């Protein structure tokens, strides 16, 4: 990979993610806040936390954009390097937990409808959300540990310092001895387990819905869209980056293509709103209201407006 391509590609992808993901997640955030004023359900709480996680990610994304624009050199204040990395990776792995939580909630709702309805409490979703946040934050603390752990190699007479203008890259051998096993654990615990649980829940979720005779075609389509969308996010967004953890552990090095794999993880902030659409009626209603307002400002008649015009002008309508 040429140096110019290696810096231009992340910058372009970060800009696309920021421009598309920020308004979509703000719309979802508005929809969930409106829903909270009424009666939130467990899935609303999980999706709100996922939205907040995505928004935090997008707020800190300009730091990565600046780094890419400077040729992967860190020219910002030094304390922002571990802070931005900590937020960046925490929100990425937060998504795997909250997507897993949504899949479990959907599966329990169709597999055990009566029992689940009796025991369904928003408080359980709040507790699960707190656990997810704490679990992600504790695991990603490795970013701060690496910042201050043996920044020079001491295996010989000539120590090799890590360049000070490189952020969370070019690790020493001593740092890699600590970092690579932690990355493997991140892959197994924060990616593989949530992915397996999601796969089990959504495969059975769709299977059960397809067997129910009274389920409408539109609801089946939404269920399939939700399932496929979530699994695509796991495979496309989180898969390459976590594969790099396994490769790095097997080769005792940090793969050169790891930064390229990390780019795919940023797309999660763009794809999550599609999952919100299939998962939440509040988001669908907010989106419909938004389009209705836009069409109203553009003076484009909606179907409801056309029907009213025909009712007010019956002769005109019958002459057509």
PyMOL commands that set and color helices and strands:
alter all, ss='L'
color gray80, all
select helices_A, chain A and resi 3-36+42-69+79-111+113-119+122-139+142-148+173-211+217-251+258-266+268-279+281-297+303-312+314-318
alter helices_A, ss='H'
color red, helices_A
deselect
rebuild
show_as cartoon
